[in-house]
């Protein structure tokens, strides 16, 4: 056996377990989900549907044309979360990371870094329950205090039900992006910044001409993470609102869950929703990468 053949064999042996796991956990369920979305399977004989028949794009047509517009409400809420994540969490995380890395706060850098990142180590379910109990719930502490001050006070969040959810999401995940930016800001050679300061560059010029260009690739990466994470949002909203009131805070993942496991199961519709979620995620990520290349991403 030649050395080249031994190398190929060793590579195959090392890679094979990962390939098998990937095919079993990712590839097969994805393909099976797409195929199931093209059938009428709704739980088998126990739910009065003993035969599986191919029905084509019937579930997709229903999803896009149903009179209640549940899909478009869920999609709009997901896009709001994407917007808050990309244009809220990432810029705010970068600003906080820049302040900490440049030591613009004289004392307590480690304390602020810990406190900002802390929400990431708490379960979203717990955070949702706590915010409901303390601030946003109909019988929360805040509402009870309002009733003590003004007995005629009423619960007024129904008109803008997504705002509390977006505020919590912004608070929860900003620290995650702060840590990413902080780690990469520390990779910038301090001598470059010091030379710029000696040449008379102010903090704003250092930020614009040194820090931001050095992190262009990281910004694209964080945008991809924000988009993919936003489309999978489920646990926090399930704990806070369960999609209410009247489905106004429903997102695609929750819509998929409710279609499959609440009431009469509609597995083809649930799988159609999941397929559309994957396609939307791919489209947004491709757009983000193209924009990153257009504006001169320097890192991959």
C-alpha positions in Angstrom: 0.0 0.0 0.0 1.5 3.4 -1.0 1.9 6.3 1.3 -0.7 8.3 -0.6 -3.3 5.5 -0.4 -2.6 5.2 3.4 -3.3 8.9 3.8 -6.5 8.7 1.9 -7.6 5.7 4.0 -6.7 7.5 7.3 -8.6 10.6 6.2 -11.7 8.5 5.3 -11.6 6.7 8.7 -11.3 10.0 10.6 -14.0 11.8 8.6 -16.5 8.9 8.3 -17.9 9.2 11.9 -18.7 12.9 11.4 -20.2 12.2 8.0 -22.5 9.5 9.4 -23.6 11.7 12.3 -24.2 14.6 9.9 -26.3 12.4 7.5 -28.3 10.9 10.5 -28.9 14.1 12.4 -29.1 16.8 9.7 -29.3 15.6 6.1 -31.9 12.8 6.6 -34.3 14.7 8.8 -34.2 17.7 6.4 -34.9 15.5 3.4 -37.6 13.6 5.3 -39.2 16.9 6.4 -39.4 18.2 2.8 -40.9 14.9 1.6 -43.4 14.9 4.4 -44.6 18.4 3.5 -45.6 17.1 0.1 -47.9 14.4 1.6 -51.2 14.3 3.5 -49.8 12.5 6.6 -51.5 13.7 9.7 -50.6 11.1 12.3 -51.6 7.8 10.7 -54.6 5.6 11.6 -55.0 6.8 15.1 -56.1 10.2 13.7 -58.2 8.8 10.9 -55.6 9.1 8.2 -54.4 5.6 7.5 -52.9 6.1 4.0 -50.1 8.5 3.1 -50.8 10.2 -0.3 -48.7 12.5 -2.3 -50.5 15.9 -2.6 -47.7 18.1 -4.0 -47.6 21.7 -2.9 -51.0 21.7 -1.3 -49.7 22.6 2.2 -47.5 25.4 0.8 -50.5 26.9 -1.1 -52.6 26.7 2.0 -49.9 28.3 4.1 -49.5 31.3 1.7 -53.3 31.8 1.1 -55.1 30.9 4.3 -57.7 33.6 5.2 -56.3 34.3 8.7 -52.8 35.2 7.4 -51.1 33.4 10.3 -48.0 32.8 8.2 -47.5 36.4 7.3 -48.0 37.5 10.9 -45.4 35.0 12.0 -43.1 36.0 9.2 -43.4 39.7 10.0 -42.7 39.1 13.7 -39.6 37.1 12.7 -38.4 39.9 10.4 -38.8 42.3 13.3 -36.6 40.1 15.5 -34.1 39.9 12.7 -34.0 43.7 12.4 -33.6 44.1 16.2 -30.8 41.5 16.2 -28.9 42.9 13.2 -29.5 46.6 13.7 -29.8 46.6 17.5 -27.8 43.8 19.2 -24.8 43.9 16.8 -24.2 47.7 16.9 -24.9 47.9 20.6 -22.6 44.9 21.3 -19.9 46.6 19.2 -20.2 49.9 21.1 -20.0 48.2 24.5 -17.1 46.1 23.4 -15.2 49.2 22.0 -15.8 51.1 25.3 -14.5 48.2 27.3 -11.5 47.4 25.0 -10.4 51.0 24.9 -10.9 51.3 28.7 -13.0 54.4 28.2 -14.5 53.5 31.6 -11.8 54.0 34.2 -13.0 51.3 36.7 -15.1 48.2 36.7 -14.4 46.8 33.2 -14.6 43.2 34.4 -17.8 43.9 36.3 -19.6 45.5 33.4 -18.4 42.8 31.0 -19.8 40.1 33.3 -23.1 41.8 33.9 -23.7 42.5 30.2 -23.0 38.9 29.3 -24.9 37.3 32.2 -28.3 37.0 30.5 -26.7 34.6 28.0 -26.1 32.0 30.7 -29.7 32.1 31.9 -32.3 29.9 30.2 -34.7 31.9 27.9 -37.6 30.1 29.6 -36.6 31.4 33.0 -36.1 34.9 31.5 -39.5 34.8 29.9 -41.2 33.7 33.1 -39.4 36.4 35.2 -40.2 39.2 32.8 -43.8 38.1 32.8 -44.0 38.0 36.5 -42.2 41.3 37.2 -42.9 43.6 34.3 -45.0 42.5 31.3 -47.6 40.1 32.6 -51.2 41.1 33.2 -50.8 40.4 36.9 -47.1 41.4 37.1 -45.5 43.4 39.9 -45.4 46.5 37.7 -49.1 46.2 36.8 -50.0 45.8 40.5 -47.9 48.9 41.4 -49.7 50.8 38.6 -53.1 49.7 40.0 -52.1 50.9 43.5 -51.2 54.3 42.1 -54.2 54.4 39.7 -56.9 51.8 40.4 -58.4 52.4 37.0 -55.1 51.4 35.2 -55.6 48.7 32.6 -53.3 46.4 30.8 -52.2 48.3 27.7 -49.6 46.1 26.0 -52.1 44.5 23.6 -51.8 47.3 21.1 -48.0 46.7 20.7 -47.5 43.1 21.9 -44.2 42.5 20.1 -42.4 45.5 21.8 -41.9 43.7 25.2 -40.6 40.7 23.4 -38.2 42.7 21.2 -36.9 44.6 24.3 -36.1 41.3 26.1 -34.4 39.9 23.0 -32.3 43.0 22.7 -31.3 42.8 26.4 -30.6 39.0 26.3 -28.2 38.6 23.4 -26.3 41.9 23.2 -23.7 40.5 25.6 -23.0 37.6 23.2 -22.0 39.9 20.4 -20.1 42.1 22.8 -17.9 39.2 23.8 -17.3 38.3 20.1 -16.3 41.9 19.3 -14.3 42.3 22.5 -12.2 39.2 21.7 -11.5 40.4 18.1 -10.7 44.0 19.2 -8.0 42.7 21.5 -6.4 41.1 18.4 -5.7 44.6 16.9 -2.0 45.5 17.4 -1.9 48.3 20.1 1.1 49.8 18.4 -1.1 50.7 15.4 -3.6 52.6 17.6 -0.8 54.2 19.6 0.9 55.4 16.3 -2.5 56.9 15.2 -2.8 58.7 18.5 0.7 60.1 18.2 -0.2 61.4 14.7 -3.1 63.2 16.3 -6.0 60.9 15.5 -9.0 61.3 17.7 -11.1 58.4 19.1 -13.6 58.7 16.3 -11.0 58.4 13.6 -9.4 55.4 15.3 -12.8 53.8 15.4 -13.7 54.5 11.8 -10.3 53.9 10.1 -8.7 51.2 12.3 -11.2 49.2 14.4 -14.1 48.9 12.0 -12.1 47.8 8.9 -10.3 45.2 11.0 -13.6 43.8 12.1 -15.4 43.8 8.8 -15.4 40.0 8.5 -16.5 39.6 12.1 -19.4 41.9 11.5 -20.6 39.7 8.6 -20.2 36.6 10.8 -22.2 38.1 13.7 -24.9 39.1 11.2 -25.2 35.5 9.9 -25.4 34.3 13.5 -28.1 36.9 14.3 -30.2 36.0 11.3 -30.0 32.3 11.8 -30.7 32.7 15.6 -33.6 35.1 15.0 -35.5 32.7 12.7 -35.2 29.9 15.4 -36.7 32.0 18.2 -39.1 29.8 20.1 -38.5 29.3 23.8 -38.5 32.9 25.0 -41.8 33.8 23.1 -43.4 30.5 24.2 -42.7 31.4 27.8 -43.6 35.0 27.6 -46.7 35.1 25.4 -47.3 31.6 23.8 -48.0 33.6 20.6 -50.8 35.7 22.2 -52.7 37.8 22.3 -54.7 36.5 19.4 -51.5 35.2 17.7 -50.0 38.7 17.4 -46.6 37.5 18.8 -46.5 34.2 17.0 -43.3 33.5 15.1 -42.6 30.9 12.4 -41.1 28.3 14.8 -44.1 28.7 17.2 -46.5 28.5 14.3 -44.8 25.3 13.2 -45.0 23.8 16.7 -48.7 24.8 17.1 -49.5 23.2 13.7 -47.9 19.9 14.6 -48.7 19.5 18.3 -51.7 21.6 19.3 -55.2 20.5 18.3 -55.6 18.3 15.3 -52.0 17.6 14.0 -51.1 19.0 10.6 -47.6 17.6 10.1 -47.4 18.5 6.3 -48.1 22.2 7.2 -45.6 22.1 10.0 -42.9 20.7 7.7 -43.8 23.2 5.0 -43.2 26.0 7.5 -39.9 24.5 8.5 -38.8 24.2 4.9 -39.7 27.9 4.2 -37.8 28.9 7.3 -34.7 27.2 6.0 -35.1 28.9 2.6 -35.6 32.3 4.1 -32.5 31.8 6.3 -30.4 30.8 3.3 -31.6 33.8 1.3 -30.8 36.3 4.1 -27.4 34.7 4.8 -26.5 34.8 1.1 -27.5 38.5 0.9 -25.5 39.2 4.1 -22.4 37.5 2.7 -22.7 39.4 -0.7 -23.0 42.7 1.2 -19.9 41.7 3.2 -17.9 41.1 0.1 -19.2 44.3 -1.5 -18.1 46.4 1.4 -14.7 44.8 1.6 -14.8 42.0 4.2 -11.3 41.2 5.2 -11.9 38.1 7.2 -13.7 34.8 6.6 
